[in-house]
Amino acid sequence: MAEIQQSTTAPVVDVVPSDHSPDGPSPAGSTLTGETPAVSPSPGPKPSASPSPAPARKGSPRPNPHQLYKQPVPLKIFPFPSLTSNPISFLHLAFTWLSQVLSPPPAEPSVVHTAHWDHDAKTITVTDEKSMVDLWQQGFFGKGSLSRSEPNWLKREKTRLGLIRDKVSEVETNKRRAERNRAKWDRARAEQEALEQRRLEEAALEEARLEQAVVLPEPVPESLAKAPARVTLAAPVGPLELLRLPNSHIELESFASRLTPPFEESIESTEVSKYGSSSSGNDDADSNTTVSEPTPPKQAKSVRFSPTVESTEFLHNDPPSPPRSVSSSSLKPNQVDGSTLVSKDDTVSSVISDTSRQSTEIETDLVVANKEHLQLLPEEALFLAFAFGALKIVDSATQEVISPRNLLGLLRQNSYFPPRLSQHELQPDDPFLIHYAVYHHFRSLGWVPRGGIKFGVDWLLYTRGPVFDHAEYGVLVLPSYSDPYWKSVGKQAPQKSWHWLMGVNRVLSKVFKSVLLVYVDVPPPSAFLEDGSPKDGLAELLKKYCIREQLVKRWSSNRNRN
């Protein structure tokens, strides 16, 4: 069964969500506070512009993430101090107010980042390194094209080449996975060895039991002994004879081997000299020789060479080849007609030294180019451009800045597949409009929405960001046509099955997340102009998209008895 809880929402300035619990409230029902913390520019790492990087050295101490990511949005906030009953505090309040009036801070946003719209890939990318770092550290916007989330490919590549010594999240994750797999293999090997030891002990006990249970017949006199023949036994007729019979195939083989006399070889062995072959003459017939142990024949190693020779690329951080053993002849130079012959090992060592010297010179001049860019989701790009004005998007074909109004129409057209060619074909229930309304809603409440395709949902909600904690909720966006206009035209939302809901809930429950159903009430077409653009602007249009949240939990009889 599925238990559905209704949550409430309220407009707030800042949100500090409460700890997540199985019976906890929905994201909108968190603890509210109107006090805004002081925020200063993020001390993000600056891109390296020096042509010759310094040699590899131990990285600087890792900064405190609470100081590095303390700016929730790419804006600087200067709050007034809180009011107190202490009269001295009023002096501090007056000083702060006068400083803000006499020397006001620069208008926000003080930094406007630049992104590029690609018509072929239908993506919005940021290539400037400083903008990439700022957008990630100030709100966790975007994703690195060559990384899992944070754009740290350049740092990871420098660490791999040995230019810097620092910890990278992907490298640490791979190490943990390798250690976990190694621990699993060790545990499985220990279990297998214990099982094998148990089998050997049981086999030894069974062998001892068979030795005590099986009674061999009396030995036959030598006068009656003949060539080895099959032993015939009398048919077991009594209870004792029946109990002595073998009970398994292993006991049968052991029983037969004990009853069958060993076959003695009649050919006498001839001793052969270990250090030489003996002649077949009569004079050597009385000589004593020893037999050498048989040695296995040496097998020739078959080597296949490829008909095509491919070039091999060696990295500078690869370990050198192991040194070859120097022969005794190469220790002393050979003199032939007064000239000194240089050994092959000396030539190889000189070549290796020259190569290492050249590689050292190349490393000092090595500059790693950053091949990674920050890819923004369409909802993130419009939120930064429309809500804050901290991002301008340039058309890669015309090199012109796209206004937020034109950007809205462009993203709405490309939210369909195939893309709509004209804005007149756009509808109020565009996939982009519905998802952007949900994204804007949770961003305004202080949550950090991220793409949730990894877990089969539309969005993942983080309390502060992926650096600090895991996502608490998986959001499923569902359009709702509750307006009378949609009922008159017979428009209905797509029907979902219980199997679909239970499947998503089971996936999220395995990763300790809750399912949050978000219903978006779609306004009628009268809220748009004939060309498909909003009639009163995007801000007024978003107010007409009402959002309702419902938290779904799986009810289990053995866990929810009360």
Residue pairs with C-beta under 8 A, 6 or more apart in sequence:
1 554
1 555
2 498
2 501
2 502
2 505
2 552
2 553
2 554
2 555
3 552
3 553
3 554
3 555
4 517
4 550
4 551
4 552
5 26
5 550
5 551
5 552
5 553
6 549
6 550
7 25
7 26
7 27
7 28
7 29
7 549
7 550
7 551
8 28
8 29
9 28
9 29
9 445
9 547
9 549
10 28
10 32
11 444
12 32
12 33
12 34
12 445
12 446
13 33
13 34
13 36
14 32
14 33
14 34
14 35
14 36
14 446
15 30
15 31
15 32
15 33
15 445
15 446
15 447
16 30
16 31
16 32
16 33
16 446
17 27
17 30
17 31
17 446
17 447
17 463
17 472
18 24
18 25
18 30
18 31
20 463
20 472
20 514
22 553
25 551
26 473
26 516
26 549
26 550
26 551
27 442
27 445
27 447
27 461
27 472
27 473
27 516
27 549
28 445
28 549
30 445
35 79
35 82
36 77
36 79
37 70
37 77
37 79
38 77
38 78
38 79
39 70
39 71
39 72
39 75
39 76
39 77
40 70
40 71
40 76
41 71
41 76
42 68
42 69
42 70
42 71
42 134
42 137
42 138
43 63
43 67
43 68
44 68
44 130
44 133
44 134
44 137
45 133
46 130
47 129
47 130
47 133
47 370
51 365
51 367
52 364
52 365
52 367
53 158
53 163
53 366
53 367
55 163
55 364
56 162
56 163
56 164
56 165
57 164
57 165
58 165
59 164
59 165
59 166
59 167
62 167
65 467
65 468
68 137
69 137
69 138
69 140
69 464
69 465
69 467
69 468
71 137
71 138
71 139
72 138
72 139
72 446
73 138
73 139
73 388
73 390
74 109
74 111
74 113
74 134
74 135
74 138
74 139
74 384
74 388
74 390
75 108
75 109
75 388
75 390
76 105
76 108
76 110
78 100
78 105
80 93
80 96
80 97
81 89
81 92
81 93
81 96
83 89
83 93
109 388
109 389
109 390
111 134
111 390
112 389
112 390
112 391
112 392
113 126
113 128
113 131
113 134
113 135
113 384
113 390
113 391
113 392
114 126
114 128
114 131
114 391
114 392
114 393
114 394
115 124
115 125
115 126
115 376
115 381
115 391
115 392
115 393
115 394
116 124
116 125
116 126
116 127
116 393
116 394
116 395
116 396
117 123
117 124
117 393
117 394
117 395
117 396
117 402
117 410
118 124
118 125
118 396
119 395
119 396
119 397
122 414
122 419
123 375
124 375
124 376
124 378
124 381
124 393
125 145
125 373
125 374
125 375
125 376
126 132
126 135
126 142
126 373
126 374
126 375
126 376
127 373
127 374
129 154
129 370
131 374
132 142
132 144
132 151
132 372
132 373
132 374
133 151
135 141
135 142
135 374
135 376
135 384
136 142
136 150
136 151
136 374
139 448
140 448
140 450
140 462
140 465
140 466
140 467
141 374
141 376
141 380
141 384
142 151
142 374
142 375
142 376
142 377
142 380
143 149
143 151
143 374
143 375
143 451
144 150
144 151
144 152
144 153
144 372
144 373
144 374
144 375
145 151
145 372
145 373
145 374
145 375
146 153
146 371
146 372
147 153
147 156
147 170
147 372
148 169
148 170
149 466
150 169
150 467
151 372
151 373
151 374
152 168
152 169
152 170
153 370
153 371
153 372
154 368
154 370
154 372
155 164
155 166
155 168
156 168
156 170
156 171
157 368
158 164
158 368
159 165
159 166
159 168
159 171
160 317
161 315
161 316
161 317
161 366
161 368
162 316
162 317
163 366
163 368
206 250
206 251
207 254
210 251
210 254
210 255
213 244
214 244
214 254
214 255
214 258
215 244
216 258
216 259
217 231
217 233
217 259
228 261
228 263
230 260
231 259
231 260
231 261
233 259
236 242
236 244
236 245
246 252
246 254
246 255
269 291
270 289
270 291
271 288
271 289
271 290
271 291
272 278
272 289
272 290
272 291
272 292
273 289
273 290
274 289
274 290
274 291
274 292
278 284
278 287
278 289
316 359
316 362
316 363
316 366
320 352
320 356
321 352
324 345
324 348
326 345
327 343
327 345
329 343
330 343
330 344
330 345
330 346
333 340
333 341
333 342
333 343
334 340
334 341
335 341
376 384
377 451
378 411
378 414
378 415
378 432
378 436
379 432
379 435
379 436
379 439
379 440
379 449
380 439
381 391
381 393
381 407
381 411
382 404
382 407
382 408
382 411
382 436
383 436
383 439
383 440
383 443
384 390
384 391
385 391
385 392
385 393
385 404
385 407
386 404
386 407
386 408
386 538
387 440
387 443
392 401
393 401
393 402
393 407
394 400
394 401
394 402
395 401
395 402
402 410
404 538
405 533
405 538
408 533
408 534
408 538
409 423
409 426
409 532
409 533
411 432
412 420
412 423
412 426
412 430
412 432
412 433
412 532
413 419
413 420
413 421
413 422
413 423
413 426
414 432
415 430
415 431
415 432
415 433
416 430
416 431
420 426
423 531
423 532
423 533
424 530
424 531
424 532
425 532
426 528
426 532
427 525
428 522
428 523
428 524
428 525
428 527
428 528
429 479
429 481
429 522
433 545
434 477
434 479
434 520
434 522
434 545
435 458
435 459
435 477
437 520
437 542
437 545
437 547
438 449
438 458
438 459
438 475
438 477
438 518
438 520
438 547
439 449
439 459
440 542
441 547
442 449
442 459
442 461
442 475
443 449
447 461
447 462
447 463
448 461
448 462
448 463
448 464
448 465
448 466
449 459
449 460
449 461
449 462
449 475
450 459
450 460
450 462
450 466
450 471
451 459
451 460
452 458
452 459
452 460
452 471
452 474
452 475
455 474
455 507
455 508
455 511
455 513
456 474
456 503
456 504
456 507
457 474
457 475
457 476
457 504
457 508
457 515
458 475
458 476
458 477
459 474
459 475
459 477
460 471
460 473
460 474
460 475
460 513
461 471
461 472
461 473
461 474
461 475
461 516
462 468
462 469
462 470
462 471
462 472
463 469
463 472
470 511
470 512
470 513
471 513
472 513
472 514
473 513
473 514
473 515
473 516
473 551
474 504
474 508
474 513
474 514
474 515
474 516
475 516
475 518
476 504
476 515
476 516
476 517
476 518
477 518
477 520
478 493
478 496
478 517
478 518
478 519
478 520
479 493
479 519
479 520
479 522
480 493
480 519
480 520
480 521
480 522
480 548
481 487
481 491
481 492
481 493
481 521
481 522
482 521
483 521
483 522
483 523
483 524
485 524
485 525
485 526
486 492
486 522
486 524
501 515
501 552
502 554
504 515
505 515
505 552
505 554
506 554
508 514
508 515
509 554
514 551
514 552
514 553
515 551
515 552
515 553
516 549
516 550
516 551
516 552
517 549
517 550
517 551
517 552
518 547
518 548
518 549
518 550
519 547
519 548
519 549
519 550
520 545
520 546
520 547
521 545
521 546
521 547
521 548
522 545
523 541
523 544
523 545
526 535
527 534
527 535
527 536
527 541
527 544
528 534
528 535
528 541
529 535
534 540
534 541
535 541
